[in-house]
Amino acid sequence: MKFIKYPFMTEKATMYVDDSNKLQFIVDINAAKAQIVRELEKIYDVKVADVNTMITSKGKKKAIITFTTKGTASKLASQFGIY
């Protein structure tokens, strides 16, 4: 099952990339944190340090991913063409 739907970039999310090595994704509403971590590590070959999730006011689930290796967030964002 595909849990990660798409990257979510706002002005605040861009600051997370620069300052905290974090990226935000919209994920499946039923996805557990462990499932999100496994999928990210498998697809993008990265190491995830932490995952925080929340439900947005629009009813979507957003995951804020913190990476272990410095610069990983900006590298992935540039691969996505959003940074």
C-alpha positions as CSV (number, residue, x, y, z in Angstrom):
1,M,0.0,0.0,0.0
2,K,1.2,3.5,-0.8
3,F,1.1,5.7,2.3
4,I,2.9,8.8,1.1
5,K,0.8,10.8,-1.3
6,Y,2.8,13.9,-2.0
7,P,5.3,16.5,-0.5
8,F,3.7,19.5,1.1
9,M,5.5,22.8,0.8
10,T,4.5,26.1,2.3
11,E,6.7,29.0,3.4
12,K,6.9,27.5,6.9
13,A,7.8,24.1,5.4
14,T,10.6,25.8,3.4
15,M,12.0,27.2,6.7
16,Y,12.0,23.6,8.2
17,V,14.1,22.4,5.2
18,D,16.7,25.1,5.8
19,D,16.8,25.2,9.6
20,S,15.7,21.7,10.9
21,N,16.4,19.2,8.1
22,K,12.6,18.4,7.9
23,L,10.2,17.8,5.1
24,Q,6.4,17.6,5.2
25,F,4.3,15.1,3.3
26,I,0.6,14.5,3.0
27,V,0.0,10.8,3.8
28,D,-2.8,8.3,3.9
29,I,-5.2,9.1,6.8
30,N,-4.8,5.5,8.1
31,A,-1.0,5.4,7.9
32,A,0.9,4.7,11.1
33,K,4.2,6.4,11.8
34,A,6.2,3.1,11.4
35,Q,4.6,2.6,8.0
36,I,5.6,6.1,6.9
37,V,9.2,5.6,8.0
38,R,9.5,2.2,6.2
39,E,8.1,3.6,3.0
40,L,10.4,6.7,3.0
41,E,13.5,4.7,3.8
42,K,12.7,2.1,1.2
43,I,11.8,4.5,-1.7
44,Y,14.3,7.3,-1.1
45,D,17.1,5.4,0.6
46,V,17.3,7.8,3.5
47,K,17.4,7.4,7.3
48,V,14.5,9.0,9.3
49,A,15.1,10.2,12.8
50,D,11.6,11.2,13.8
51,V,8.0,11.5,12.4
52,N,5.3,13.8,13.8
53,T,1.8,13.5,12.3
54,M,-1.3,15.7,12.5
55,I,-4.7,16.0,10.9
56,T,-5.1,19.3,9.0
57,S,-8.2,21.5,9.1
58,K,-9.0,20.1,5.7
59,G,-9.1,16.5,7.1
60,K,-5.8,15.4,5.6
61,K,-3.0,13.7,7.5
62,K,0.3,15.6,7.4
63,A,3.6,14.0,8.4
64,I,6.6,16.1,9.4
65,I,9.8,14.0,8.8
66,T,13.1,14.7,10.5
67,F,16.1,13.1,8.8
68,T,19.3,11.9,10.5
69,T,21.8,13.1,7.9
70,K,22.2,16.8,7.5
71,G,21.2,18.1,4.1
72,T,18.9,15.2,3.3
73,A,15.7,17.4,3.3
74,S,17.1,19.9,0.9
75,K,18.5,17.2,-1.4
76,L,15.1,15.4,-1.5
77,A,13.2,18.7,-2.0
78,S,15.4,19.6,-5.0
79,Q,14.8,16.1,-6.4
80,F,11.0,16.8,-6.1
81,G,11.5,20.1,-7.9
82,I,10.0,22.1,-5.0
83,Y,13.1,23.7,-3.5
